[in-house]
Amino acid sequence: MVFLVAALMLLGVVLGTVAHAPLGVTATVAAVIAVWLGIFAIRERQGRRRRTSAN
């Protein structure tokens, strides 16, 4: 997941409007995305455990 965030950030720096944003803004947005993906992954894992144990 961290690799995905890093790859998207690198792609944004090379190709997108992120190249025009300050590095601090880019790093902050990348951190927010990483946290969001982490929370999503945790919720998905917990949801699967609940469904599996109920069957």
Rosetta constraint file for C-alpha pairs under 8 A:
AtomPair CA 1 CA 5 HARMONIC 6.44 0.50
AtomPair CA 1 CA 34 HARMONIC 7.63 0.50
AtomPair CA 1 CA 37 HARMONIC 7.47 0.50
AtomPair CA 1 CA 38 HARMONIC 7.88 0.50
AtomPair CA 2 CA 6 HARMONIC 6.15 0.50
AtomPair CA 2 CA 34 HARMONIC 6.82 0.50
AtomPair CA 3 CA 7 HARMONIC 5.98 0.50
AtomPair CA 4 CA 8 HARMONIC 6.12 0.50
AtomPair CA 5 CA 9 HARMONIC 6.07 0.50
AtomPair CA 5 CA 30 HARMONIC 6.61 0.50
AtomPair CA 5 CA 33 HARMONIC 7.26 0.50
AtomPair CA 5 CA 34 HARMONIC 6.31 0.50
AtomPair CA 6 CA 10 HARMONIC 6.08 0.50
AtomPair CA 6 CA 30 HARMONIC 7.83 0.50
AtomPair CA 7 CA 11 HARMONIC 6.08 0.50
AtomPair CA 8 CA 12 HARMONIC 6.04 0.50
AtomPair CA 9 CA 13 HARMONIC 6.15 0.50
AtomPair CA 9 CA 26 HARMONIC 7.75 0.50
AtomPair CA 9 CA 30 HARMONIC 6.68 0.50
AtomPair CA 10 CA 14 HARMONIC 6.18 0.50
AtomPair CA 11 CA 15 HARMONIC 5.86 0.50
AtomPair CA 11 CA 16 HARMONIC 7.27 0.50
AtomPair CA 12 CA 16 HARMONIC 4.59 0.50
AtomPair CA 12 CA 17 HARMONIC 6.85 0.50
AtomPair CA 12 CA 18 HARMONIC 5.41 0.50
AtomPair CA 12 CA 19 HARMONIC 6.91 0.50
AtomPair CA 13 CA 17 HARMONIC 7.36 0.50
AtomPair CA 13 CA 18 HARMONIC 5.20 0.50
AtomPair CA 13 CA 19 HARMONIC 4.58 0.50
AtomPair CA 14 CA 19 HARMONIC 6.66 0.50
AtomPair CA 15 CA 19 HARMONIC 7.41 0.50
AtomPair CA 17 CA 21 HARMONIC 6.95 0.50
AtomPair CA 18 CA 22 HARMONIC 7.95 0.50
AtomPair CA 18 CA 26 HARMONIC 6.53 0.50
AtomPair CA 21 CA 25 HARMONIC 6.50 0.50
AtomPair CA 21 CA 26 HARMONIC 6.59 0.50
AtomPair CA 22 CA 26 HARMONIC 6.43 0.50
AtomPair CA 23 CA 27 HARMONIC 6.05 0.50
AtomPair CA 24 CA 28 HARMONIC 6.08 0.50
AtomPair CA 25 CA 29 HARMONIC 6.14 0.50
AtomPair CA 26 CA 30 HARMONIC 6.13 0.50
AtomPair CA 27 CA 31 HARMONIC 6.11 0.50
AtomPair CA 28 CA 32 HARMONIC 6.23 0.50
AtomPair CA 29 CA 33 HARMONIC 6.21 0.50
AtomPair CA 30 CA 34 HARMONIC 6.15 0.50
AtomPair CA 31 CA 35 HARMONIC 6.20 0.50
AtomPair CA 32 CA 36 HARMONIC 6.12 0.50
AtomPair CA 33 CA 37 HARMONIC 6.11 0.50
AtomPair CA 34 CA 38 HARMONIC 6.10 0.50
AtomPair CA 35 CA 39 HARMONIC 6.16 0.50
AtomPair CA 36 CA 40 HARMONIC 6.15 0.50
AtomPair CA 37 CA 41 HARMONIC 6.08 0.50
AtomPair CA 38 CA 42 HARMONIC 6.24 0.50
AtomPair CA 39 CA 43 HARMONIC 6.16 0.50
AtomPair CA 40 CA 44 HARMONIC 6.11 0.50
AtomPair CA 41 CA 45 HARMONIC 6.14 0.50
AtomPair CA 42 CA 46 HARMONIC 6.18 0.50
AtomPair CA 43 CA 47 HARMONIC 6.02 0.50
AtomPair CA 44 CA 48 HARMONIC 6.22 0.50
AtomPair CA 45 CA 49 HARMONIC 6.34 0.50
AtomPair CA 46 CA 50 HARMONIC 6.32 0.50
AtomPair CA 47 CA 51 HARMONIC 6.34 0.50
AtomPair CA 48 CA 52 HARMONIC 6.01 0.50
AtomPair CA 49 CA 53 HARMONIC 6.07 0.50
AtomPair CA 50 CA 54 HARMONIC 6.21 0.50
AtomPair CA 51 CA 55 HARMONIC 6.61 0.50
